[in-house]
Amino acid sequence: MYLRLLPITLTLLLAGCDLEALLADPRVAQREADAKAIGSACRHGLRSIEDCYALNEKASKAAVFAGWKDMDQYMRDNKIEGIAPSGLKPPPPQEEIVTETKEEKTKPTAKASGKS
C-alpha cells in the first residue's frame, strides 16, 4: 500500500521544488549579486553606465545594468542625491613625444673655428 503512494508523493514534492536553484553553482549567484552591487554603487557614485562597464569589464553587463537601474529608481523615489566619486587617482598625464625633424638632424652644429 505504502509503496504505491511513494512515487505519487515524491512526484508531488518534486513538482514544487526549484531543481535548477538546488543544482546551480553558488559562485555564479555570488558573481551576479556582486555585479548588481557594482551597478548600484556606480549609480550612487554618479557614474554613467558606460563608465561602470569600462571600470568593471569582468562583471556581467546585464547584472550591472540591473543594479544600476534598481538604484536609479530607488534614488528617484526617495529623492536621494548621488555622491561624487573621490579617492580615485586622476589618469596620468600624457607624455609628449618629441621627435626631431629631418631639418634638425641635418643642421650642422656650431663648431669652434680656429685659424691655423
C-alpha positions in Angstrom: 0.0 0.0 0.0 2.7 2.5 1.0 4.9 1.5 -2.0 2.1 2.7 -4.3 1.9 6.1 -2.6 5.7 6.7 -2.6 6.0 7.6 -6.3 3.0 9.8 -6.1 4.3 11.6 -3.0 7.8 12.0 -4.5 6.3 13.4 -7.7 4.2 16.0 -5.8 7.1 17.0 -3.6 9.5 17.5 -6.5 6.9 19.4 -8.5 7.1 22.2 -6.0 10.9 22.2 -6.0 13.1 24.6 -7.9 15.6 22.0 -9.0 17.6 24.5 -11.0 18.3 26.6 -7.9 19.3 23.4 -6.0 21.7 22.3 -8.7 23.1 25.8 -9.5 26.7 26.8 -8.7 26.6 29.2 -5.8 29.6 31.1 -7.2 27.5 32.1 -10.2 24.8 33.6 -8.0 27.5 35.4 -6.0 29.1 36.9 -9.1 25.7 38.1 -10.3 25.0 39.7 -6.8 28.4 41.4 -6.9 27.7 42.8 -10.4 24.4 44.2 -9.2 26.1 45.8 -6.3 28.7 47.3 -8.6 25.9 48.8 -10.7 24.2 50.2 -7.7 27.4 51.7 -6.4 28.1 53.3 -9.8 24.7 54.9 -9.9 25.0 56.2 -6.3 28.5 57.5 -7.2 27.1 59.4 -10.2 28.9 57.3 -12.8 27.3 56.7 -16.1 26.5 53.1 -17.0 29.2 53.2 -19.8 31.9 54.2 -17.3 30.7 51.5 -15.0 31.1 48.9 -17.7 34.5 50.2 -18.6 35.7 50.1 -14.9 34.4 46.6 -14.3 35.0 44.7 -17.5 34.7 41.3 -15.9 31.3 41.9 -14.3 28.2 40.8 -16.2 26.8 43.8 -18.1 23.2 42.6 -17.6 23.6 42.4 -13.8 25.5 45.7 -13.6 22.7 47.4 -15.6 20.0 45.8 -13.4 21.8 47.1 -10.2 22.3 50.5 -11.8 18.6 50.7 -12.8 17.3 49.5 -9.4 19.4 52.1 -7.6 18.3 54.8 -10.0 14.7 54.1 -9.3 15.4 53.9 -5.6 17.2 57.2 -5.6 14.4 58.9 -7.6 11.7 57.5 -5.3 13.4 58.6 -2.1 14.9 61.9 -3.6 18.5 60.8 -2.8 21.3 62.8 -4.3 24.3 60.9 -5.6 27.8 61.2 -4.1 30.6 62.4 -6.3 33.4 59.8 -6.6 36.5 60.5 -4.6 39.7 58.7 -3.8 40.4 57.8 -7.4 43.7 58.8 -8.8 43.4 61.0 -11.9 44.7 59.4 -15.0 48.5 60.0 -15.6 49.2 62.9 -17.9 50.2 62.0 -21.4 53.9 62.4 -22.0 54.8 64.4 -25.1 56.9 62.6 -27.5 59.4 64.9 -29.1 60.8 63.8 -32.4 63.4 65.5 -34.4 62.6 66.7 -37.9 64.9 66.0 -40.8 66.0 69.6 -40.9 67.2 69.5 -37.3 69.1 66.3 -37.9 70.9 67.6 -41.0 71.7 71.1 -39.5 75.4 71.5 -38.9 76.3 72.1 -35.3 78.3 75.1 -34.4 82.0 74.3 -34.3 84.7 76.5 -32.9 86.5 78.0 -35.8 90.2 78.2 -35.3 92.8 79.8 -37.7 95.9 78.0 -38.3 
